[in-house]
Amino acid sequence: MLDDFFIRALVAGVGIAMVAGPLGCFVIWRRMAYFGDTMAHSALLGVALSLLLELNLMVSVFIVASVVSLLLLFLQKRGALSTDALLGILSHSALSIGLVIVAFMTWVRIDLVGFLFGDILAVSEADIDIIWGGGILVILALVYLWRPLLASTVNPELAEAEGLKPERARLFFMLLMALVIAIAMKIVGILLITSLLIIPAATARRFATSPEIMAVLASLIGALAVTGGLFGSLHWDTPSGPSIVVAALALFVLSLLPLGRPGRASHSSHGGH
């Protein structure tokens, strides 16, 4: 029989994968993979501030990730540097400031490895409630924002002309990313969140015939990776977070095998940005 902690890990991991899938599709379509990394790195600064100011960990991470997103939007508007240069500056600055703050707090024993790689096997029932509650909110928000987000991904000028407010959709998307990272950090860790966002979505792209199908497939592939990774870590006694990412990678590699290549037609429809 499987232990309770393993079942909880499975339920929590699948919950995160379901939300990360559709978000990851937008990360790929908008070529924002580095943005995911920046948000994840800012999470460590959130951890440091939550310990320093004795705030709720999840709230602190969400606030810091949101501030970094707003800062990015503000700096992009200034137009002084390219987006990837700005992301590089924000990403490494947030991570370094976080580490410096942690170093000053000599009275706190902090498990950096736990925050970087997560500990999905330590998930409590309260965590599961937060993951699924927050996850359902994020999915509902994505459904609501789907059309303006998709339109502004394909053609921002046209979306603007149609009155779909692409800037606002983009801001909401960044806040949703911040929320998912705050929820997921404890489980898969800061360094592995980005891979759960990107790898399942990249795998789904091979088989999808429409953006909606790609989002659903990304969720399912993510859930499969979580399940495979957890059972693999149980069987081979490997760390659970990295095992999930390795399982996701294995699915991605399998998707590259030339099996009739059903995904090629879809690239012209939505894969060209």
Buried (B, 14 or more C-beta within 10 A) or exposed (E): EEEEEBBBBBBBBBBBBBBBBBBBBBBBBBEBBBBBBBBBBBBBBBBBBBBBEEBEBBEBBBBBBBBBBBBBEEBBEEEEEEBEEBBBBBBEBBBEBBEEBBEEEEEEEEEEEBBBBBBBBBBEEEBBEBBBEBBEBBBEBBEEBBEBBBBBBBEBEEBBEBEBBBBEBBBBBBBBBBBBBBBBBBBBBBBBBBBBBBBBBBBBBBBBBEBBEBBBBBBBBBBBBBBBBBBBBBEEEEBBBBBBBBBBBBBBEEBEEEEEEEBEEBEEEBBEE
